[in-house]
């Protein structure tokens, strides 16, 4: 019976991987199949706005690629990329961000097998195919939540890098504050100040006022569009799940606010009660971080895939949860467009499961962030 269960898990992973590789692999190869490199729209937006910030392109060029909804801090990454051709920049971006994610995973104690499996996870393959920021977010999140005790300064500065997608930064200061890790909190606040000042220094002081004036209005238009829009099928927030079930804007916003509040409280309790780091705490924190964000995509959670793969490596009890994650993320677009956007519901169940796994009496997982004692 145990062998049948193992075979079932292996088949689940293979089915999810084959499906994701076929779909996202074809999407990735399509960029190179045309006579002229077809830059992924998301990455083209980064590259173009980086070139605008450097004065290489006029400001009007931004209208052709859509709104740039990232804080000016992200231009510190986009501007250097725009020095390269779009094709070269895309490949450098993919290589650099995935290497950073893998290096961060090794630093927090994940095994090479878990890292390889997670880099092939459906969320990360989707990130690769679209040139999105998920791998960079993964590196920042793993270091922020996985190194808080061993290297608080590194953790705090890494958490501040999440300013490129600030909705995923909301819970980091709570983690540091309630656990009494004031060095990490100070590094986090210093990093935020640094990433705010540097874009103004390099690209001009008007960037932040323009962003703070224009971005909320544009974001509200994107959030308020009726279901279904093409991009909404891969969102993972409670807001979009409620919208997909027919809820009006007021109910969806209220529901998301309450979920974000519960996620913040759950994070505070988790880090206050379970200060000793373990992989279940890391997984729970990543789930709650995704739930707290009102706007997040499947490609924003490669860090969660990495943590789940690591959990499965350390404790067989988590293998089923990991396999279900692979299956749901592999077929997520099909599930969303034929029923409802169920990612938030699954993340909530996953957070609850790993929250109770993080309790000391339930832990058989090896602590991932404690230095090994000397013989």
N, C-alpha and C positions, 0 to 999 in steps of 0.2 A: 504493500500500500504506500509505503514511504517512497519507493522508487517511482510509482505512478505519479505521486505529487511532484517529485523532482522533474520528471519528464514533462509534466504539464507546465511547470514554471519555465523550463527551457523553451518549450514550444511557444509560450506566451511572449517571451523576449524575442525569439526569432521572428515571430509574426509581426510584432511591432517594429523591429529593426528593418525587416525586408520592406514593409510598407513605407516607413519613413525614408529609407534610402532610395527607394524607387521614386517617390514623389519629390522629395527635396533634392535628391541627386539630379533628377531631370531638370528641376528648376535651376540648380546651380550650373549645370552644363549648358543650359540654354543661353546663359550670359556670354558664352564663348563660341557658340555655334554660328552666330551671325557674322557677316564679313567685318563689321565694326563691333567692337565690344559693347554689349548692352549692359550698361551699369545698372545694378539694382536700384530702384527708385529711392529707397531709404538711404543707401550709401551715397547716391548722387546728391541728395539733399545736404549731407554732411560736407561732401567735397566742394560743392558749389558755394555754400555759405562760408566755408573756410577760405576759399579763394576771394570771396567778397570782403571778408574781414582783412585780408592782406592787401586789398586794393587791386588784385589781379583781374577781377570782374566787376562790372557796375552793379549797384544795388538792385537794379531792375532784373538782373539774372535770377534772383531768388524767386520771382513770381512764376517762372517756368517750371520749378521743381517742387512747388508747394511750400507751405509755411514751415519755418524752422522753429519747432516747439521746445527746443532745448535751452537751458540757461546759457548765458555767455561763457560760462566756464568750459563748456564742451568745445568751444572754438580753440582752446589750447591744444586739443587733440586734432580737430578738423583742419586747422590752418596748416600745420606741418604736412598732413596728408595731401593737401591740395598742391604741394610743391611737386608731387609726382603725377604721372598720367593716371587717369581714372582706373585703368586696368591694374597697373602696378600698385596703386594705392589700395585698391580693394584686396589684392593678395597680401600685401603687407599688413593691412588691418586684420584680416582673418588669421594670418600666422601669428602676429603679435598678441592679439587678444586671447587666442586659444592657448598659446604658450604661457601667457600670464596666468590664465585660469588653471592650467595644469601645474605650474610652479607653485601657485597658492595652495592648491590641494595637497601637494606633497609637503609643503611647509606645515600644514595643520595635521599631518600624519596619515593621509589617505594612501592606500596602496596603489602601485602602478596599474594593477588590473582594474580596480575601481575607477581610476581616472580614465583609462582607455574606454571602458564601457560607458562612462558618463559623457565623454566627448562625442560618442556616437548616439547619444540619447536623442529622441525626437525633438525636444526643445532646442538642443544645441545645433542639430542639423538644420532646423528651421532658421536659427540665427545665422548660420553659415550661408545658407542659400539667399538670405535677404540682406546680408551685410549689417545686421543689427548689432546692438550693444550688449547682448546677453552675456557673452563670455567675459567682457570687461566688468560687467556688474558682478558676475560670479567670482572673479578674482577679488574684487573689493569686499564682497559680502563674506567670503570664506575667511579672509584675513581679519575682517572686523569682528566677526562673531566667533571665530575659531582660535584667535591668538590673544584675546582680551586679557587673559591672566598671565601668559608667558611674556608677551611683548605688547604691553598696553599702548605705547606710543605708536607702534606700527598699526595696531588695531584702530586706534582713534583716527590716525591719518587716512587709513584705508576706508573707514566709514565716511569720512568727509568727501572722498572721491565719488560717493553715491549722489553728490549734488548734480551730476549730469542727468540723473533721473530722480529728482528729490522725493517723489512719492515712495521710493524704496529706502529712504533715509529716515523715515519718521520714527522708527522704533529704536534706532541705534543709541541715541542719548539716554533713552529709558533703560536700556540694558546696562550701560556704564554707570548710570546714577544709582539705580537700586542695588547693584552689586558692590557699590562703594569703590568703584574703579575710577577714581578722580583723575588719575594720570591719563587714562584713555579718553575721558570726557574732555579734559583740557586740550589734548592733542586734536580731538575731533573739532572743537570750537576754533582752535588755531587754524586747522586746515580749511574750515569753511571760510574764515576771514581771508586766508591766502587765495583760495580759488575764486573769491569775489573780487579781490583787488587786482590780481594779475591780468584778467581780461581787460579791465579798465585801463591798466597801465600800457598794455601792448596794442589794444585796438580802439581805445578812446573811451572817455567817460560817459558817452551817450548810450552805450550798449544796455546797461542795466535799467535806466529809466524807460527805454523803448521796450525792453523785455517785460518789465513789470506792468506797463500800460497795455501792450498789445497781446501778450500771451494769454492772460486769463480770458479775454473775450474770444480768442480763437479756440482755446481749449473748451470753453463752454459750448461753442457751436458744434465742435466734434462730439462732445459728450451727449448733447441733447438731440442728436439726429435720431430719427425713428428706427426701430428695429424692423427688418434687418438691413444693415449696410454691409458691403463686401468685407470690410475689415473687422466687423464685429464678431464674426464667428470664431476668431482665435483670441478673443479677450478672455480674461479669467477672473474678473472682479465680481463681487456680489451685485454691484450696480448694474452691470450689463446682464447678469443672470436674471435679475428681477425684471429688467426691460424685456428680455426674451420671453418671459412668462406673461407679458402683457401689462406689467405695472406701469403707472404713469411716472413722470419725472419726480414729483414730490415724494412718492412712496419709495422710488428707487434711491433717491438721494438720502432719505431718512434711514432706509435699511442699510445703506453703505456706511453712513455715519455711525450707526449703532454697532455694526460689525467691526469697524475700525477701532471704536472705543473698547469693545470686548477684546480685540487683538492686543491693544496696548496694555490693558489690565492683565491679560494672560501672560504677556511678555514680562511685565513687572513681577508677577508672582513667580514665574519660572526662574528668572535670574536672581531673585531675592532668596528663594528657597533652595535652589540647586546651583550654588555658586561653583561647585566643583565641575569643571567642564567635561562633557561627554558628548558622544556623537548624536545621541537622541535629543539632547538640548539644542544642538546646532540645527538638526532637522526641524524641530518644532519652531525654532526662531525664524527659520527661512519660510516656513509655511505661514506663520503669523505676519511676517513682513509682507508677503504677497497678498494676504487677506486684507491688510490695512490699507493697501494702495487702491484708490478708486479707479485707476486706469492702468492696466497691465496686460501684457500679451503672453502667449505661450513661450515666445522666444526670450522672455525676461527671466525665466526660472531655470537656466542650466545649473545654477548653484544648488538648487534643490535636488536635481538629478544626481549631482556629484555626491551630495550628502547621503542620499538614499542608497546609491551604489556602495558607498563606504559602510553604511549600516548593515547592508546585506552581507558584506564581506566579513563583518565582525559578529553577526548574530543571525542565525537562520530564521528566527522568528519574524524578522522584517522582510524576508524574501517575497512573501505574497504581496505586501504593500508596495514593494518596489516593482514587481511584475505588473500589478494593476496600474501603477503610475505610467509605466512604459506603454501599456496597451491603450490607456485613455489618451495619453499625449500623442501616440502614434495615429490614432483615429479621431483626434479631437475635432478637426474641421468637419468631418462627416457626421459625428455625433451632434455637434452644435447646429448644423444647418438642417438636420432631420428631426431634432427634438427641441432641446434648449441648451443654452450655454452653461454646462454643468461643472466647469472647472472650479468655481468657487465652492461649490458644495463638496466636491472631492477633496479640495485643499482643507476644508474645515474638518472633515472626517480624519484626514491624515494628521492634522495638527492635534486633534484630540487623542488619537492613538499614540503618537510619539510623546505627547505631554505626559501621559501616564507611564510610558516607557522610561521617561527621564527620572522617575522616582528612584531613589537609591535601592529600595527593596526589589524593584523590577529590573535593575540593571545587571546584565551579564556582558554588556558592551565594554570594550577596553577604553578607558579614558584616552582621548586623542590629543590633549594639549598639555598634559603634565610631563615635566622632564623625568626621564628614567632615573631611578635611584642608582647610585654607584655601588658596585659589589664590595 
